[in-house]
Amino acid sequence: MRYAFRVQYIGKNYAGSQLQLCNGTPIDTPTIQGELEKALCTLIKTENSYNGSDSEYKRPIKTIFSGRTDRGVNSKGQIVHFDVEEPIVASRFLYQINEILPDDISVDELRMVPDSFHAQKSAKSRHYRYEFVNRKCKNAFDGDLMRVKFETNDERMQKSLNYLLGEHDFSSFKSSGTLNPSRICTLTRAECQRFGDRVVIDIVGNRFLYNMVRTIIGTLLYIEGHNLPPEHMKDVLEAKDRTKAGQTVSPYGLTLLEVTY
């Protein structure tokens, strides 16, 4: 039987969402996947034969994420699926696993899904949000958010973001760590909003390259910081050259908000 649930986490204490491997062997470093699988194996046991004798043991359970998030990136809408042999009582299961998980990870909306469902491959779109503080002086309540000291212009930033809408080759915004050879993504939303001295950038697309959102934000801030025309974003996009884009900004402030199917 296949189940899926939504996972929320604060990423600052983890080396990303996925298990870290070295020559195929997991590295002993905290990850969201590691904590989830450990909690699942604590809750779910199975009867099996081992070396010719009956024995109850904790069965390794593999989790599949809708997408990879980097160290420091948060989630409010990560979707994860896993397979088990026996039905799960949702209310009891959710209470128990949330008691086991660290305080900065939680799950909800557990549901049974068809065997054909795949958290990553079945996803239609992903919604990311990046938030930063736009002011010269720090504030004790800024937390880990990046602070941009120079003044940014919301209208100009929106014009820059508009050039990214639609289907494009996003090679200029990919990290060297991108394993998937496909560079084509489709963005359906790229919106800038300001709430006081906090700026929020919402980006929705069918898929994202490694560090793509953070590099888009870095390019946006490069344009603003150097008072370049918004059309510069189009030039960077069309160049298909990572050296033409801005820096990859801090992961703090980036949140995976929602995955749609």
Phi, psi and omega in degrees: 000143181248133178236155175223147173217165177266139183239132173248140176203155171258118193275356189295335182263010185231152180273046180097180183279327188263153174304139178267127185245149173227110184056038177085356181255130180301136176274141182282076177221143186292130175224161178296315179300317180299316180292321179295313182293325177295318179292319179297318180290336176289324184274322190253120179240162179218148175275129180210163177266132182226119182054038174086357180234151179287137181206137175268127180214165180280121184273128176302132180241124181267132178255142178244123183266154176293336179184161181273135170243148185277172174307130177091347180277138181264169175216139168242352186217024176296134178252135183227137174241157180204160182247140177223167182267332183243153177300152180246135173274109192302310185299314180291318181299313182297319178297314185293315183290328178289335175287331181278320185295152174303160184297338182264014174226136176214159178227153174205182177054047175291134178208151174281140181232161178297155178298338180281347181290136177225121186306322181271306188287335181275350184292139179262325180204158177230140182244115177251148176230132174243132182235135175219162180263133181245085178197159182286317187264148179283163176225141184300339183260011177290338182063227182264006183295142176292139179251122177260117188279329179278155183286132176252152183250118185299317182295317179295318180296321179295320178298321178296316182294329182300331181291345182269350183291145180099190182268125182214164168274114185261033181303327180296340185248014180265150174274159177295345180276003180292121181270325181290124183291342181286130180248002184272125177226157178239118177260128180255347179209134174212100192230137178250130176224150178239135176233092186068237179260017176249133180249133182240126177246119177255128179229126180238132179207168180287331179200163181222144175278165181300122180067016185299313182296316182294328178284326174299314179297319178299321178291320177301316181287330175296318178298316181291316183295331180255009178052043177276157178292149179305333180298344179300328178298321177296319180298318179295315180301313184287339180291331182053041185222115183301329182291344180275343183270173180280186181289159171277114187283173180304142177288339181292126185108349178264129181225133170279110187273319189202146172236130181249151183232000000 
